Amino acid sequence: MSEEIANEIVKEIKQKSRYTGSRKAKTGNRRRSKSWRDREKENAVTAEEQEAFDDRRLQRGLICFGETEPLVNCGTISEEIQIAREFSAAMNGPDIEPGQVPRDYISDVFRMWVERECPAYDRSKKKFAFLVNFKKPDLRKYIWPEGADDPFQPVDISVLGDE
């Protein structure tokens, strides 16, 4: 959103509102609003920047957290766990423990990834590419697949047999 449009919206809201609080409260609200607008401008990524970033990821086969392929989100909790395990291993982090809640493990790995500036990951090379040209994701907006809160139980492959 352009700055002019944002300023016009704020101006309309101010004209329509009938705030009767103290002058000090009004000043504090203005400061918080300005601070919020400044943070939003700082974090803004244009559509062109995002498209260029996505094109580079597609060309190089790089994924972001929660994707099985570039621009393809995980569809099951098993895929989410697998991607989180790969990311964690690349960051020298812990593996998921039997009985651990997948949502907690995935959230921890997600936070580790964000702390490292959200680098794109190359699954074929098992390492990060450090292509970091996008807005940091918000864990509160993460869409969790079914089973994210069920305790993790590893599969014993020795009982599967050779079929």
C-alpha positions in Angstrom: 0.0 0.0 0.0 1.4 3.4 -0.9 2.1 5.9 1.7 -0.4 8.4 0.3 -3.2 5.9 0.4 -2.2 4.9 4.0 -2.2 8.5 5.0 -5.6 9.2 3.5 -7.1 6.2 5.3 -5.7 7.3 8.6 -7.0 10.8 7.9 -10.5 9.5 7.2 -10.5 7.3 10.4 -9.4 10.3 12.5 -12.2 12.4 11.0 -14.9 9.8 11.6 -13.8 8.9 15.2 -15.1 10.7 18.2 -12.3 10.0 20.7 -13.0 11.8 24.0 -9.9 10.6 25.9 -7.2 12.8 27.4 -4.7 14.6 25.3 -1.9 12.3 26.7 -3.8 9.2 25.6 -4.3 10.6 22.1 -0.6 11.4 21.9 0.4 7.8 23.0 -2.0 6.3 20.4 -0.5 8.5 17.7 3.0 7.4 18.6 2.0 3.7 18.7 0.2 4.0 15.3 3.2 5.8 13.7 5.5 3.2 15.1 3.4 0.4 13.8 3.2 2.1 10.3 6.9 2.5 10.3 7.5 -1.2 11.1 5.0 -2.2 8.3 6.9 0.0 5.8 10.2 -1.5 6.8 8.9 -5.1 6.5 7.0 -4.5 3.2 8.0 -6.6 0.3 6.8 -5.5 -3.1 5.1 -8.0 -5.4 8.0 -7.7 -7.9 10.6 -8.5 -5.2 8.6 -11.5 -4.0 8.1 -12.7 -7.6 11.9 -12.4 -8.3 12.7 -14.3 -5.1 10.2 -17.0 -6.0 11.7 -17.3 -9.5 15.2 -17.7 -8.1 14.0 -20.4 -5.7 12.2 -22.3 -8.5 15.3 -22.1 -10.8 17.6 -23.4 -8.0 15.1 -25.9 -6.4 15.2 -24.1 -3.0 12.5 -24.5 -0.4 11.4 -22.4 2.6 10.2 -23.8 5.8 7.0 -25.8 5.5 7.5 -26.7 1.8 8.2 -30.0 0.2 9.1 -28.4 -3.1 9.6 -24.7 -4.1 6.2 -23.0 -3.6 4.5 -26.3 -2.6 3.4 -26.4 1.1 3.5 -29.6 3.1 0.2 -31.4 3.1 0.5 -33.8 6.0 2.0 -33.8 9.5 4.5 -36.5 8.3 5.8 -34.1 5.6 5.9 -31.2 8.1 8.0 -33.4 10.5 10.3 -34.6 7.8 11.0 -31.0 6.6 11.5 -29.8 10.2 14.0 -32.7 10.8 15.9 -31.8 7.6 16.1 -28.1 8.6 17.0 -28.9 12.2 19.8 -31.2 11.0 21.2 -28.6 8.7 21.2 -26.1 11.6 22.8 -28.7 14.0 19.6 -28.8 16.0 17.9 -31.6 17.8 15.8 -34.4 16.3 12.2 -35.0 17.4 11.8 -37.3 20.3 9.2 -40.1 20.7 6.2 -38.7 22.4 7.1 -35.1 21.7 4.2 -33.0 20.3 5.0 -32.3 16.6 3.6 -28.7 16.9 6.2 -28.0 19.6 9.1 -29.5 17.7 8.2 -27.8 14.4 7.7 -24.5 16.2 11.2 -24.7 17.8 12.8 -25.5 14.5 10.8 -22.7 12.8 12.1 -20.2 15.4 15.7 -21.4 14.9 15.3 -20.9 11.1 13.9 -17.4 11.6 16.8 -16.5 13.9 19.1 -17.5 11.1 17.4 -15.0 8.8 15.2 -17.5 7.0 17.6 -18.9 4.4 16.2 -21.0 1.6 17.1 -24.7 1.7 18.5 -27.1 -0.9 17.1 -30.6 -0.2 19.4 -32.3 -2.7 22.6 -30.8 -1.1 21.1 -30.9 2.5 22.3 -27.3 3.1 21.1 -23.7 3.2 21.6 -21.5 0.2 21.4 -18.2 2.1 19.0 -16.7 -0.4 17.1 -14.4 2.0 15.2 -11.8 0.1 11.8 -11.9 1.6 9.7 -10.9 4.6 10.1 -13.0 7.7 7.1 -15.3 8.3 4.9 -15.1 11.3 4.4 -18.4 13.3 1.0 -17.3 14.4 -0.2 -17.4 10.8 1.3 -20.9 10.2 -1.3 -23.4 9.0 -1.0 -26.6 10.9 -2.0 -29.9 9.3 -4.2 -32.5 11.1 -2.3 -34.4 13.8 0.0 -31.6 14.8 -0.9 -32.0 18.5 -0.7 -35.8 18.6 2.4 -37.3 20.3 5.1 -38.3 17.8 5.5 -42.1 17.4 8.4 -43.2 15.1 7.7 -45.9 12.6 9.6 -49.2 13.2 10.7 -50.0 9.6 11.9 -53.5 10.6 8.3 -54.7 10.9 7.3 -53.4 7.5 9.0 -56.2 5.5 10.1 -56.3 1.9 7.0 -56.1 -0.4 
